[in-house]
């Protein structure tokens, strides 16, 4: 009897996870709002990773060999203090 109940509960939980897009191994952050338990999926990806290197080709088209060259051309040379 217990196994049958456990299977039904797991089946419902599985369909909820699928509907919410939660997969095995996802990290959830739990909090409370107005007396209700709230769970949010935590993104472990850095949103800037997709942008890394995206201007490299454009800088090359403009005649710069490196990103540093392009940045220096935009802001001018940097005077570093002598040590």
C-alpha positions in Angstrom: 0.0 0.0 0.0 2.8 2.4 0.9 4.6 1.8 -2.4 1.4 2.6 -4.4 1.0 5.9 -2.5 4.6 6.7 -3.0 4.4 6.0 -6.7 1.4 8.3 -7.1 3.1 11.1 -5.2 6.3 10.8 -7.2 4.2 10.7 -10.4 2.5 14.0 -9.5 5.8 15.6 -8.4 7.5 14.5 -11.7 4.8 16.0 -13.8 5.0 19.3 -11.8 8.8 19.3 -12.2 8.4 18.8 -16.0 5.8 21.6 -16.2 8.0 24.0 -14.2 11.2 23.1 -16.2 13.0 21.7 -13.2 15.4 18.9 -13.9 17.4 16.5 -11.7 20.4 18.4 -10.3 18.9 21.9 -10.6 19.6 24.2 -7.7 16.6 25.8 -6.1 16.5 28.8 -3.8 13.7 28.7 -1.2 12.1 31.8 0.3 8.8 32.9 1.9 6.3 35.4 0.6 3.1 36.2 2.5 3.3 32.9 4.4 3.8 30.8 1.2 6.9 28.8 0.4 8.5 30.0 -2.9 11.1 28.1 -4.8 13.1 29.7 -7.7 15.5 27.9 -10.0 19.0 29.3 -9.5 21.0 30.0 -12.7 24.6 28.9 -12.4 25.5 30.3 -15.8 27.2 33.6 -16.2 25.1 35.7 -18.6 28.2 37.5 -19.9 29.7 34.2 -21.1 27.6 34.4 -24.3 29.1 37.9 -25.0 32.7 37.0 -24.4 34.6 37.5 -27.7 31.6 38.8 -29.6 33.4 42.0 -30.6 36.7 40.4 -31.6 35.8 40.0 -35.2 34.3 43.5 -35.5 37.5 45.0 -34.0 39.6 43.0 -36.6 37.4 44.4 -39.4 38.2 47.9 -38.0 42.0 47.1 -38.2 42.8 46.3 -34.6 44.8 43.2 -33.8 43.7 42.9 -30.2 40.8 44.1 -28.0 43.4 46.1 -26.0 44.3 48.0 -29.1 40.7 48.9 -29.8 40.0 50.0 -26.3 43.1 52.1 -26.2 42.1 53.8 -29.5 38.7 54.6 -28.0 39.8 56.0 -24.6 43.4 57.0 -25.4 46.6 55.8 -23.7 46.5 55.2 -20.0 49.2 57.0 -17.9 50.1 54.5 -15.1 51.8 55.8 -12.0 55.5 55.0 -11.7 56.4 52.5 -9.0 
